[in-house]
Amino acid sequence: MREQPIGEAVKSDKRAEVTTYHWGDMHSAIDTLLEDIRHLRRQLTLAEAAMSRGMTPGWRPSYDRD
């Protein structure tokens, strides 16, 4: 029997939590996750605007995965 790595176990637990929270409604779960993404992108924009340029020379946040 193959043991499941810790990272995979955590991922499936999180998926189950999200699905359970939305009573199995995957559309609601996806809508909530998309809203979370929008919120975090707004927060990143605000943080970028508030940071001094000397604090992080040359660094700019990325809004998409690399």
N, C-alpha and C positions, 0 to 999 in steps of 0.2 A: 504494500500500500504506500502510495506516494504522499509524503507530508506536504501540506500546503504552506508555502512561505508566509511569513508574517504580513508582508505588504499586501498579498492577495486576500488574506483573511480580513484585513482592515477594510479594503475596498468593498468586498461583498457585504460586510456588516453595515457600512455607510449607505450602500444602495438599498438594503433592506430597511434601514431606518427612514430614509427619505420616502420610500414607497409606503411604509406603514403609516407615517405621519399624514400622508394624503389618502389614507384608506384604500390604497391600491390603484388610485386614479393617476395613471402615468402622465396624462396631459397636465394635470394640476402640478405634479411634481416637476415636470419640465418647465412650466410657466414660472414656478417659484425659483428654480435654479437660474433661469434667464434673467429674472428680476434681480437676483443676487449679483449676477455678472454686471448688469447695468449699474447697480449701486456701487460696486467695487471700482468700476471704471471711473465713475464720477468722483469717488474718493481719491483715486490716483491722480486725477486731473487737479483736484484741489491741493493735494500734497505737493504736486510738481510746482504749482503756482506759488505756494507758500514757502518752499525751500529756497534758501539763499544759494546762489550759484557757487560761492566759495565752499560751501559745505560738501558738495559732491562734484568736483571739477570733472567735466567731460562726460558725466553719467546722465543719461536721460531714461526715464521709465519706458518700458515697452508695453503696449496695450494688447499685443497679441503674443501667443506662445512662440518661442523661438524654435 
